[in-house]
Amino acid sequence: MPRVTITVPDKNAQPYRFALDRKSVSLGRGSENDIVVECGSISVHHAVMERVEGGYQLRDLGSTNGTKFKGRTVDKVELTDGITVQIGDVDFDFSLTADEQMALAKERPDEEPPIIKEDEEDAPRKKATPRPAPRPVASASQPSAAASFFMTLLFFVLAAGAFFLGLSIRYSKENPGRSMVNDMKNGAPVQEAPATPDEAPAEEGE
């Protein structure tokens, strides 16, 4: 059932409910009104709430202090859920349930039914899907076993080559015009380097 709450200054709010299909509800200071508002700023016949297609409207009846919405004087205003209108100095609050809003929306062929936000307690809770544990990523700074073996082998090959090259250079210096590689291929004996003066044997009798 739609709800109207009348709040007179310095008095307790007075709520009223009525059937959804009620055609009109009159408001004023006179006792013949459907809702009697005892306030000096309210005219005897101040306003009427009317049922229209798809909802309600509040229409002023030429009252002395008028009807205002958001600070502006209006002749009539469409009533939606949660709206507050001032009739004289009195607050007029209008509210509808979710089912009532859906029922009224169906009367308007050009409009879709409103989307009603549920309370967090009523909304179904989605179960959290466990995420798979991340796989360990191999560090780029650590070479594989095959790469380590290849690097070690390359090191020994280079070391052996450097050693052999050093021997060849020394052999060529000690044996001018000869090559250690050629001598080894031809099977020629590798001659020892001649002794230096410091290495010459001492003569007998000295």
Disulfide bonds with the S-S distance in Angstrom:
none
